Amino acid sequence: MVSNTQVPADATASTDGATDTNASENVTTTPPTNVHNKGNDDPVQQKGDEQAAAEGQSAPTASSPADTASEAAGDESAPKEKAIILNEELLDGPYRVRTISVDPKNGNSETDSGGELHPASESGRRLGFPVEEWTEKASAQASALRNLVLDGGNAMSKALRRLSGKREDFESLEHTDEKSDKSSLEAVKEEHKERALPASGGTPPGEHKERQLKEKVTRWLAQKKNEIVGQVVDSYPSEKDSSSAPREAEEPKEVVDPGPQLKGRITVYTISGSQNCRAAKHFLRSRKLPFVEINLDAFPERRLDLEARTEKSSVPQIFFNNVFVGGFPELSAMDSDELEKLIKDVYEVEVPADAPAVPVYGEDSPDEESRKLDEYAEIVRRLRKAVVVKDRFLRYRVHSNCFVGSEAIDFLVEDQYCEREEAVELARNFAKKHFIHPVNEDHLFEDGSYLYRFLENEPAVVGNKVLNFNGATNDLEPLPAVDVGNKLRQLMLAILESKLSSDGKHVDHHRLAKSEEFRRYVKLTEELHRINLLTLSREEKLAFYINLYNSLVIHAVVHLGYFPVGALERRKFFGDFQYLVGGYCFSLSAIQNGLLRANQRAPYTLTKPFGPRDNRVKAALTEPEALVHFALARGPQSSPAIKCYSAGRIDEELKSAASEFFADGGIQIDTGAKNVSLDRIFKGYSTDFGRSEVEILKWILPYLDTKKSEQLTKLLDDTGLKVTYLS
């Protein structure tokens, strides 16, 4: 940071080895560019200073109030006060002294005295260097930067050290005293010393990668520190900057005119998947007319309002303010003059009170309010208060948040006025409906010293990123899994209709996060807590699990704010974000590899998703279905188009998805080079498609168009065929 410090006019500008100047001269002290500065141990900062010097950036100079007053008065003979300009990051010097002679007639001249000046030296004291004041200012400024330099730097360093395997360094940083009395500059210097590599003996094995990570952290810290310092300097401009010196004219900034804004409102009632609804929305978008869409799949309670206003149940139905236009045929056939009048009115007239109302954020559907509690919910709620839930020791292990089965039976006998056998049977019904789970999953419930947990206390639920769990399980009567799947499908279709890009691969997650449709979707996912997945057929499982997977991807992207791109970050993404479904937690990887691939190992892993005693394996498909890979969202780059699938046509829809995937670049055939390039999915999941590359290509053949099918058939007969994988 640059500090402009005024020195009294009667101070003597004498330095060690330099000549004194009279009172009519300004002495400017700057760090020497050719002298190593011992006060700055940060090589990255020094490099930034050298780069700034090479680019011709110079520290701003300041004029004293006397200078400004003299210039304003036009008094050329008035003495000028001395000014010292210092870099407070180099308080201990040394500084090279430059003498600037102020001559109003001949202009200013500058001479280098060749001497070096330390603020704490005798000459520095004579010049009035306020060293103590600078130190106090530097400490105050360091405190302002402390959160960024220390807390942000330590957090970033810990993350990088965790990735680099430097475990002992990471653990030591966990105990860093955030309330240390040290100044920020000293803390940064100590951290730099800790990061320094040995001065001799070469780089130890495994340290090269860590060194690169440390350098990145250091550069990042220096960059952020310079940005904040620059903001502070800009916030306090010097007097010289505020003078009337002419400045270069700035180029006018280009401003995009948004055009006239609607005062009224265009409302379109739609449903998902309707061609006429899509055509009506395209008609309005082509004329750059914003509109409010009310999708009856997302807002079924608005259907009655539509029928009362129009006496029709078909969609789309379009309103310009309170004027009912009709469906898409009426809109497209409307006379141009009449349409222009409607458009003009909606631009100029406020929305009337009797116009269709927009969906209100937070307004629940009436059918949600009419839902009933589970028949066992009240008993379970009393049971939660009666038993002691705590960590317990059993079979050389500590089990968290458990209660003893005999305590639960004692409560049920007293609460329900029943025998112990009847109480045990009642507790087993709790377990079947996933209110409680045994710690050792080899039975439902037994009277004795066995340990049990409530669903909300399961370690998998509490300790992970379960996006449809907010601290309490859903105690409503579980709906059939097929019904919940259909509701989620309709709501996700409504979301994709309005928030999905034209290619079907990108979702506007920023706009989606604030929408009422998404809020209703998140609330609906709580219906998944205790549904029974074992009642689903093969086709129902395929549609339900694929839609669940794609919905969880969208939900996780909205929660995270972006889709991860790095290999490690993607692996964490697909393993961490989960849904609580049917009493158990399922991550994206568990849905894909455990449920849809019949509990097969994921690429580059040694274990299966579900162990032999894991009850989740009962809900998995009995045989893997290879076509699901062309329906699952994997990211914006190589992902298939996101769709919602129905159980009645699931096999046809999966085949169609495979054909679209290959037509969209999933395979590239070069007959001249005898080379076939496949998407990397065929490398990671090769066992799902065949035992060899030839078998994989034969599996692909039925899903190619005629031209590619003929090309691939010819290459399969050639012994020189090569198979590569797209990046």
C-alpha positions in Angstrom: 0.0 0.0 0.0 1.2 3.5 -0.8 1.3 6.0 2.0 1.5 9.7 1.4 3.3 11.2 4.5 3.9 15.0 4.7 7.1 16.1 6.3 7.4 19.6 7.9 8.7 22.3 5.6 11.6 23.0 7.9 12.9 19.4 7.9 16.4 18.8 6.5 16.6 16.4 3.6 20.0 14.9 4.4 20.7 11.2 3.9 23.6 8.9 4.6 25.9 9.6 1.6 23.5 12.1 0.0 23.4 15.9 -0.3 20.9 18.0 1.6 18.3 19.9 -0.3 16.7 23.3 0.4 13.2 24.0 1.4 12.0 24.6 -2.1 12.6 21.0 -3.2 10.6 17.8 -2.9 12.3 14.6 -1.7 10.8 11.4 -3.0 11.9 8.2 -1.4 11.2 5.0 -3.3 12.4 1.4 -2.9 15.5 0.7 -5.0 14.8 -1.6 -7.9 18.4 -3.0 -7.9 18.8 -3.6 -4.2 17.5 -6.8 -2.5 14.9 -5.9 0.0 15.3 -7.9 3.2 12.0 -6.7 4.5 10.0 -8.7 2.0 10.3 -12.5 2.2 7.5 -13.2 -0.3 9.1 -14.0 -3.7 5.7 -13.9 -5.4 5.1 -10.4 -4.1 8.6 -9.3 -5.1 8.0 -10.7 -8.6 4.7 -8.8 -8.7 6.6 -5.6 -7.8 9.2 -6.2 -10.5 6.4 -6.8 -13.0 4.6 -3.7 -12.1 7.9 -1.7 -12.4 8.5 -3.3 -15.9 5.0 -2.2 -17.0 5.8 1.4 -16.0 3.4 1.5 -13.0 4.6 4.1 -10.6 3.3 5.1 -7.2 1.1 8.2 -7.1 2.6 11.3 -5.7 0.9 13.6 -3.3 0.9 17.4 -2.9 0.7 19.0 0.5 -2.0 21.5 1.3 0.5 24.3 1.0 1.4 23.2 -2.5 -2.2 23.1 -3.5 -2.8 26.5 -2.1 0.3 28.0 -3.7 -0.6 26.6 -7.1 -4.2 27.9 -6.8 -2.8 31.3 -6.0 -0.3 31.3 -8.8 2.6 32.1 -6.4 5.6 30.5 -8.2 8.1 31.7 -5.4 6.1 30.1 -2.6 8.1 27.4 -0.8 6.9 23.9 -1.3 6.6 21.5 1.6 8.5 18.3 1.4 6.6 15.0 0.8 7.8 11.5 1.5 6.1 8.6 -0.4 6.7 5.2 1.1 5.6 1.6 0.5 4.4 0.4 3.8 5.0 -3.2 3.0 8.8 -2.2 3.1 8.8 -0.2 6.3 12.3 -1.3 7.2 13.8 0.1 3.9 16.3 0.7 2.5 15.0 3.4 0.2 16.8 5.2 -2.6 16.6 9.0 -2.4 15.7 10.9 -5.5 15.9 14.7 -5.5 13.2 16.6 -7.5 13.9 20.3 -8.1 10.7 22.3 -8.7 11.2 25.1 -11.2 7.9 26.6 -12.5 9.7 28.1 -15.5 12.0 25.3 -16.7 10.0 22.4 -15.4 10.9 19.9 -12.7 14.2 18.1 -12.8 15.1 14.9 -11.0 18.5 13.7 -9.8 19.4 10.4 -8.1 21.5 11.1 -5.0 22.8 7.5 -5.0 22.2 7.2 -1.3 20.0 4.8 0.7 17.8 5.8 3.5 16.4 3.7 6.4 13.4 5.2 8.2 14.9 4.4 11.6 18.3 6.0 10.8 19.5 9.4 12.1 18.6 11.0 8.7 15.2 9.4 8.8 14.5 10.8 12.1 15.6 14.3 11.0 13.3 14.0 8.0 10.4 13.3 10.4 9.7 9.7 9.3 6.7 8.7 11.5 7.9 5.1 11.9 5.6 4.3 14.8 2.6 5.8 13.0 3.3 3.7 10.0 3.6 0.6 12.1 0.2 1.3 13.7 -1.4 1.9 10.2 0.2 -1.3 8.9 -1.2 -3.2 11.8 -4.7 -1.8 11.3 -4.6 -2.5 7.6 -3.3 -6.0 8.3 -6.2 -6.7 10.6 -8.6 -5.7 7.7 -6.8 -8.3 5.5 -6.6 -10.9 8.2 -9.7 -12.9 7.2 -8.6 -13.2 3.6 -4.8 -13.8 4.1 -5.0 -16.1 7.1 -8.5 -17.7 7.2 -9.0 -18.0 3.4 -5.3 -18.9 2.9 -5.3 -21.5 5.6 -8.6 -23.0 4.3 -7.3 -23.2 0.8 -3.9 -24.5 2.0 -5.7 -27.3 4.0 -7.7 -28.3 1.0 -4.6 -28.5 -1.3 -2.6 -30.3 1.3 -5.4 -32.8 1.8 -5.2 -33.5 -2.0 -1.4 -33.7 -2.0 -1.4 -36.2 0.9 0.5 -33.9 3.3 -1.7 -35.2 6.2 0.5 -34.1 9.1 0.6 -30.5 7.8 -3.1 -30.5 7.4 -3.8 -31.8 10.9 -1.4 -29.3 12.4 -3.3 -26.4 10.7 -6.5 -27.5 12.3 -5.1 -26.2 15.6 -4.1 -22.8 14.3 -4.9 -20.1 16.8 -7.2 -17.7 14.9 -6.9 -15.1 17.6 -3.1 -14.8 17.5 -1.6 -11.5 18.5 0.9 -11.6 15.6 0.5 -9.2 12.8 -0.7 -10.4 9.5 2.6 -9.7 7.8 4.5 -11.8 10.3 2.0 -14.6 10.0 2.4 -14.6 6.2 6.2 -14.7 6.5 6.0 -17.7 8.9 3.7 -19.5 6.6 6.1 -18.9 3.7 8.9 -20.3 5.7 6.9 -23.4 6.5 6.2 -23.9 2.8 9.9 -23.4 1.8 11.6 -26.5 0.2 15.1 -27.6 1.4 17.8 -25.3 0.2 20.1 -28.1 -0.8 20.0 -31.8 -1.5 17.4 -31.6 -4.3 13.6 -32.1 -4.1 12.6 -35.0 -1.9 10.5 -37.7 -3.5 6.8 -36.8 -3.8 7.4 -33.1 -3.0 7.3 -31.8 -6.6 3.6 -31.8 -6.8 3.2 -30.2 -3.4 5.6 -27.5 -4.4 3.4 -26.6 -7.3 0.3 -26.5 -5.1 2.1 -24.2 -2.6 3.2 -21.9 -5.4 -0.4 -21.6 -6.6 -1.6 -20.8 -3.1 1.1 -18.1 -2.7 0.2 -16.5 -6.0 -3.5 -16.6 -5.2 -2.8 -14.9 -1.8 -0.6 -12.2 -3.4 -3.2 -11.5 -6.0 -6.0 -11.1 -3.6 -3.9 -9.0 -1.3 -3.0 -6.7 -4.1 -6.6 -6.4 -5.2 -7.7 -5.3 -1.7 -4.8 -3.0 -1.3 -5.7 -1.4 -4.6 -9.3 -1.0 -3.5 -8.1 0.8 -0.3 -5.8 3.1 -2.3 -8.6 3.9 -4.7 -10.9 4.7 -1.8 -8.5 7.4 -0.6 -7.3 9.4 -3.6 -4.4 11.8 -3.1 -4.9 15.5 -3.4 -2.9 15.5 -6.6 -5.4 13.1 -8.1 -8.2 15.5 -7.2 -6.5 18.5 -8.8 -7.7 20.2 -11.9 -5.1 18.5 -14.1 -6.6 17.5 -17.5 -7.3 13.8 -17.9 -7.7 11.7 -21.0 -11.2 11.4 -22.1 -12.7 7.9 -21.3 -14.3 6.0 -24.0 -18.1 5.9 -23.5 -19.3 2.5 -22.2 -21.7 0.6 -24.4 -25.1 0.3 -22.8 -27.6 -2.2 -24.1 -31.1 -0.7 -24.3 -33.5 -3.3 -22.9 -36.4 -1.7 -24.7 -39.8 -0.9 -23.3 -41.0 -2.9 -20.3 -44.3 -4.6 -19.9 -46.7 -2.9 -17.5 -49.2 -5.6 -17.9 -48.9 -9.4 -18.1 -49.3 -12.2 -20.6 -50.4 -15.5 -19.1 -50.2 -18.9 -20.7 -51.8 -22.0 -19.2 -49.9 -25.1 -20.3 -49.2 -28.8 -19.6 -45.9 -30.7 -20.1 -45.2 -32.4 -23.4 -47.9 -30.6 -25.5 -46.9 -29.6 -29.0 -49.5 -26.8 -29.1 -48.2 -25.4 -25.8 -44.6 -25.4 -27.1 -45.8 -23.7 -30.3 -47.7 -21.0 -28.4 -44.6 -20.3 -26.2 -42.4 -20.2 -29.3 -44.8 -17.7 -31.0 -44.5 -15.3 -28.0 -40.7 -15.7 -27.7 -40.2 -15.0 -31.4 -41.9 -11.6 -30.9 -39.9 -11.0 -27.7 -43.0 -10.9 -25.5 -42.3 -12.1 -21.9 -45.0 -14.2 -20.4 -45.9 -16.1 -17.2 -46.4 -19.8 -17.7 -48.8 -21.7 -15.4 -48.1 -25.4 -15.9 -51.1 -27.4 -14.7 -48.8 -30.4 -14.0 -47.0 -28.2 -11.5 -50.1 -26.3 -10.3 -53.0 -28.7 -10.6 -55.1 -26.5 -8.4 -55.2 -23.9 -11.1 -57.1 -26.1 -13.5 -60.4 -25.1 -11.8 -59.5 -21.5 -12.2 -58.8 -22.0 -15.9 -62.2 -23.8 -16.5 -64.0 -21.1 -14.6 -62.4 -18.3 -16.8 -62.6 -20.0 -20.2 -65.2 -22.9 -19.8 -62.5 -25.0 -21.4 -60.2 -27.7 -20.1 -57.8 -27.9 -23.0 -54.5 -26.1 -23.2 -52.8 -23.8 -24.1 -55.1 -20.9 -23.1 -53.6 -17.4 -23.4 -54.5 -14.1 -21.7 -53.3 -10.6 -22.4 -53.9 -9.0 -19.0 -57.6 -10.0 -18.5 -58.4 -10.4 -22.2 -58.9 -14.0 -23.1 -57.4 -14.8 -26.5 -57.9 -18.6 -26.7 -55.5 -21.3 -27.7 -52.6 -21.4 -30.1 -54.9 -21.7 -33.3 -56.7 -18.5 -32.3 -53.5 -16.7 -31.4 -51.8 -17.6 -34.7 -54.9 -16.7 -36.8 -55.4 -13.4 -35.1 -55.4 -10.3 -37.3 -52.2 -8.3 -37.1 -53.9 -5.1 -36.2 -55.8 -6.7 -33.4 -52.7 -8.4 -32.1 -50.7 -5.2 -32.2 -53.5 -3.5 -30.1 -53.3 -6.3 -27.5 -49.5 -6.0 -27.4 -49.7 -2.2 -27.0 -52.2 -2.5 -24.2 -50.1 -5.0 -22.3 -47.1 -2.6 -22.6 -49.1 0.5 -21.4 -51.8 -0.8 -19.1 -51.2 -2.1 -15.5 -52.4 -5.6 -14.7 -56.1 -5.5 -13.8 -57.3 -7.1 -10.6 -59.3 -9.7 -12.5 -56.4 -11.0 -14.6 -55.1 -14.5 -13.9 -52.9 -14.5 -10.8 -49.3 -15.6 -10.9 -48.2 -18.6 -8.8 -47.3 -17.5 -5.3 -44.0 -18.8 -3.9 -44.7 -21.0 -0.9 -48.3 -21.8 -1.6 -48.9 -25.5 -1.1 -51.2 -27.5 -3.2 -54.6 -28.3 -1.6 -54.1 -32.1 -1.9 -50.9 -31.8 0.2 -52.9 -30.2 3.0 -55.4 -33.0 3.0 -52.8 -35.8 3.5 -53.2 -37.9 6.6 -50.6 -39.1 9.1 -49.4 -42.7 9.1 -51.5 -44.9 11.3 -48.4 -45.5 13.6 -47.1 -41.9 13.5 -48.6 -40.8 16.9 -47.3 -43.9 18.7 -43.9 -43.5 17.2 -43.8 -39.8 18.2 -44.5 -40.8 21.8 -41.9 -43.6 21.6 -39.2 -41.1 20.5 -39.8 -39.2 23.7 -40.0 -42.3 25.9 -36.8 -44.2 25.1 -33.2 -43.1 25.8 -31.3 -42.4 22.6 -27.5 -42.4 23.1 -24.3 -43.9 22.0 -24.0 -47.6 23.1 -21.2 -50.2 23.1 -21.9 -53.6 21.6 -19.6 -56.3 20.2 -16.4 -54.2 20.6 -18.0 -51.3 18.7 -19.6 -48.0 19.6 -23.0 -47.5 17.9 -24.3 -43.9 17.8 -27.8 -42.7 18.7 -29.3 -46.1 19.6 -32.0 -47.3 22.0 -32.5 -50.8 23.5 -35.4 -52.9 22.2 -36.6 -54.0 25.7 -37.1 -50.3 26.6 -39.3 -49.8 23.6 -41.3 -52.9 24.4 -41.8 -51.7 28.0 -43.2 -48.4 26.7 -45.5 -50.1 24.2 -46.9 -52.5 26.7 -47.8 -49.6 29.0 -48.9 -47.2 26.3 -51.0 -49.7 24.2 -52.2 -51.9 27.1 -51.0 -55.0 25.3 -48.9 -58.1 26.0 -45.2 -58.2 25.1 -45.8 -60.4 22.1 -48.3 -57.9 20.7 -45.9 -55.1 21.4 -43.1 -56.9 19.5 -45.4 -57.3 16.5 -46.3 -53.7 16.7 -42.6 -52.7 16.7 -42.0 -54.9 13.7 -44.6 -53.0 11.8 -42.7 -49.8 12.7 -39.6 -51.4 11.2 -41.5 -52.5 8.0 -42.6 -48.9 7.5 -39.0 -47.6 8.2 -39.7 -45.7 11.3 -37.0 -47.7 13.0 -34.1 -49.9 11.8 -32.1 -52.6 13.7 -28.4 -51.8 14.1 -27.6 -55.3 12.9 -29.9 -55.8 9.9 -30.6 -59.5 10.3 -34.0 -59.2 11.8 -36.9 -56.7 12.1 -37.4 -56.3 15.9 -36.9 -58.6 18.9 -37.4 -58.1 22.6 -34.2 -58.0 24.5 -30.8 -56.1 24.5 -30.8 -55.6 20.7 -30.1 -52.0 19.5 -32.3 -50.0 17.2 -32.3 -46.5 15.7 -35.0 -44.2 14.5 -34.7 -43.4 10.8 -33.7 -39.8 11.4 -30.8 -40.9 13.6 -29.2 -43.2 11.0 -25.5 -42.3 10.4 -26.1 -42.3 6.7 -28.9 -39.8 7.0 -27.3 -37.5 9.6 -23.7 -37.4 8.3 -24.2 -37.0 4.6 -25.6 -34.5 2.0 -29.1 -35.9 1.9 -30.9 -33.3 -0.1 -34.5 -34.3 0.7 -34.0 -34.6 4.5 -34.3 -31.5 6.7 -33.8 -33.0 10.1 -37.1 -34.9 10.4 -38.6 -37.8 8.5 -42.0 -37.6 6.8 -44.6 -39.2 9.1 -47.4 -39.0 6.6 -48.9 -42.2 5.2 -46.6 -43.3 2.4 -48.0 -43.2 -1.1 -47.4 -46.1 -3.5 -44.0 -45.8 -5.1 -45.6 -45.6 -8.6 -47.7 -42.7 -7.6 -44.8 -40.8 -6.1 -42.8 -41.5 -9.2 -45.5 -40.2 -11.5 -45.9 -37.0 -9.4 -42.1 -36.4 -9.5 -42.1 -37.1 -13.2 -44.8 -34.6 -14.0 -43.3 -31.9 -11.8 -39.8 -32.5 -13.3 -41.3 -32.3 -16.8 -42.8 -28.9 -16.0 -39.4 -27.8 -14.7 -37.6 -29.0 -17.8 -40.2 -27.4 -20.1 -39.4 -24.0 -18.7 -35.8 -24.1 -17.6 -34.0 -26.5 -20.0 -31.9 -25.4 -22.9 -32.9 -26.2 -26.5 -30.3 -29.1 -26.7 -31.7 -30.6 -23.5 -28.3 -30.7 -21.7 -28.2 -27.5 -19.7 -30.6 -26.3 -16.9 -30.8 -22.7 -15.8 -30.1 -23.6 -12.2 -30.0 -20.0 -11.0 -33.5 -19.2 -12.2 -34.7 -22.7 -11.2 -33.6 -22.3 -7.6 -35.9 -19.3 -7.2 -39.0 -20.9 -8.9 -42.1 -22.1 -7.2 -42.0 -25.3 -9.3 -38.6 -26.3 -7.8 -39.8 -25.5 -4.3 -42.7 -27.8 -4.8 -40.4 -30.5 -6.3 -38.1 -30.3 -3.2 -41.1 -30.7 -0.9 -42.4 -33.6 -2.9 -39.1 -35.5 -2.6 -39.9 -35.8 1.1 -42.6 -38.3 0.0 -39.7 -40.7 -0.9 -38.6 -41.2 2.8 -40.6 -44.3 3.6 -42.1 -45.6 0.3 -41.9 -49.3 -0.5 -39.5 -49.9 -3.5 -40.1 -53.7 -3.4 -43.5 -53.4 -5.0 -42.1 -52.0 -8.3 -41.9 -54.1 -11.4 -38.8 -54.1 -13.7 -40.3 -51.5 -16.0 -41.4 -49.3 -13.1 -38.0 -49.6 -11.5 -36.2 -48.5 -14.7 -38.4 -45.4 -15.2 -38.5 -44.6 -11.4 -34.7 -44.9 -10.9 -33.7 -43.1 -14.1 -36.0 -40.2 -13.3 -34.8 -40.2 -9.7 -31.2 -40.1 -10.9 -31.7 -37.2 -13.3 -33.7 -35.2 -10.8 -31.0 -35.7 -8.1 -28.4 -34.4 -10.5 -30.4 -31.2 -11.1 -31.1 -30.8 -7.4 -27.4 -31.3 -6.6 -26.4 -28.7 -9.2 -28.8 -26.2 -7.8 -27.6 -26.9 -4.3 -23.9 -26.6 -5.3 -24.3 -23.8 -7.8 -22.4 -25.4 -10.7 -21.6 -28.8 -12.2 -18.2 -30.1 -11.2 -15.6 -30.6 -14.0 -12.5 -32.0 -12.4 -12.2 -35.8 -12.0 -11.9 -35.7 -8.2 -14.6 -33.2 -7.8 -17.0 -35.2 -10.1 -16.3 -38.4 -8.2 -17.1 -36.6 -4.9 -20.2 -35.1 -6.5 -21.6 -38.5 -7.6 -20.8 -40.1 -4.3 -21.8 -37.4 -1.8 -25.2 -36.0 -2.8 -28.0 -38.4 -1.8 -31.8 -38.9 -1.5 -33.5 -40.8 1.3 -35.7 -43.3 -0.5 -37.6 -46.2 1.0 -35.8 -45.9 4.4 -32.3 -45.9 2.9 -29.9 -43.3 1.4 -28.9 -43.6 -2.2 -26.2 -41.5 -3.9 -26.0 -41.0 -7.6 -23.4 -43.7 -7.9 -25.5 -46.1 -5.8 -28.6 -45.5 -8.1 -26.5 -46.1 -11.2 -24.3 -48.9 -10.2 -26.3 -50.4 -7.3 -29.9 -50.2 -8.6 -29.8 -49.9 -12.4 -26.7 -52.0 -13.0 -27.7 -54.8 -10.6 -25.1 -54.0 -7.9 -22.0 -54.0 -10.1 -18.7 -52.3 -9.3 -18.3 -48.8 -10.5 -15.3 -48.1 -12.8 -11.9 -48.0 -11.0 -13.4 -49.4 -7.7 -12.8 -52.7 -6.0 -16.1 -53.2 -4.1 -19.7 -53.3 -5.0 -22.1 -50.5 -3.9 -24.2 -52.8 -1.7 -22.7 -55.4 0.6 -24.2 -58.9 1.1 -26.1 -57.7 4.3 -27.3 -54.4 2.8 -31.0 -54.3 2.5 -30.8 -51.9 -0.5 -29.8 -54.7 -2.8 -33.3 -56.1 -2.6 -34.6 -53.0 -4.5 -32.0 -53.4 -7.3 -32.7 -54.8 -10.8 -31.9 -58.5 -11.1 -30.1 -58.0 -14.4 -28.1 -54.9 -15.5 -29.6 -52.8 -18.3 -27.0 -51.3 -20.6 -29.3 -48.8 -22.3 -29.7 -46.8 -19.1 -26.3 -45.2 -19.8 -27.9 -43.2 -22.6 -30.6 -41.8 -20.3 -28.5 -40.7 -17.3 -27.2 -37.1 -17.0 -23.4 -37.1 -16.7 -22.7 -33.4 -17.2 -23.1 -30.7 -19.9 -20.3 -32.0 -22.1 -21.0 -35.6 -23.0 -24.4 -36.0 -21.3 -27.4 -37.3 -23.1 -30.4 -35.0 -23.3 -32.3 -34.9 -20.0 -35.7 -36.5 -20.3 -38.4 -38.0 -18.1 -39.2 -41.6 -18.8 -42.5 -43.5 -18.4 -42.9 -47.1 -17.2 -45.3 -48.0 -20.0 -42.9 -47.2 -22.8 -39.5 -47.5 -21.1 -37.9 -50.0 -23.5 -38.9 -48.0 -26.6 -37.8 -44.7 -25.0 -34.4 -46.2 -24.0 -33.7 -47.4 -27.5 -34.7 -44.0 -28.9 -32.3 -42.4 -26.4 -29.5 -44.7 -27.5 -30.1 -43.8 -31.2 -30.1 -40.0 -30.4 -26.9 -40.5 -28.4 -25.0 -42.0 -31.3 -26.4 -39.6 -33.8 -25.2 -36.7 -31.5 -21.6 -37.7 -31.7 -21.4 -40.8 -29.4 -19.5 -42.6 -32.2 -17.2 -41.4 -34.9 -16.2 -43.6 -37.8 -13.1 -42.9 -40.0 -13.2 -45.5 -42.8 -9.9 -44.2 -44.3 -7.9 -44.6 -41.1 -9.9 -47.7 -40.2 -10.6 -46.1 -36.8 -13.8 -46.0 -34.7 -13.9 -43.5 -31.8 -16.4 -44.2 -29.0 -17.6 -42.2 -26.1 -15.5 -42.9 -22.9 -18.6 -44.5 -21.3 -17.7 -47.6 -23.4 -14.3 -47.7 -21.7 -15.5 -47.3 -18.1 -18.5 -49.6 -18.4 -17.3 -52.0 -21.1 -18.6 -55.1 -19.3 -22.2 -53.9 -19.8 -21.8 -53.9 -23.6 -19.5 -56.9 -24.3 -16.4 -58.8 -23.4 -14.3 -57.4 -26.2 -14.2 -54.3 -28.5 -15.7 -56.3 -31.4 -18.6 -57.4 -29.2 -19.2 -53.8 -28.1 -19.3 -52.6 -31.7 -21.7 -55.3 -32.7 -23.9 -54.3 -29.7 -23.9 -50.7 -31.1 -24.9 -51.6 -34.7 -28.7 -51.7 -34.2 -28.8 -48.2 -32.9 -26.9 -46.5 -35.7 -28.4 -44.8 -38.8 -28.1 -46.6 -42.1 -24.9 -44.8 -43.3 -22.9 -45.4 -40.1 -24.2 -48.9 -39.8 -22.9 -49.8 -43.2 -19.5 -48.1 -42.5 -19.1 -50.0 -39.2 -20.2 -53.3 -40.7 -17.4 -53.0 -43.3 -14.8 -52.1 -40.7 -15.8 -55.1 -38.5 -14.6 -57.4 -41.3 -11.2 -55.7 -41.5 -8.5 -57.0 -39.2 -6.8 -53.6 -39.0 -9.7 -52.0 -37.2 -8.7 -49.7 -34.3 -10.9 -48.5 -31.5 -10.1 -45.3 -29.6 -12.1 -43.3 -27.1 -13.2 -39.6 -27.2 -11.8 -37.3 -24.6 
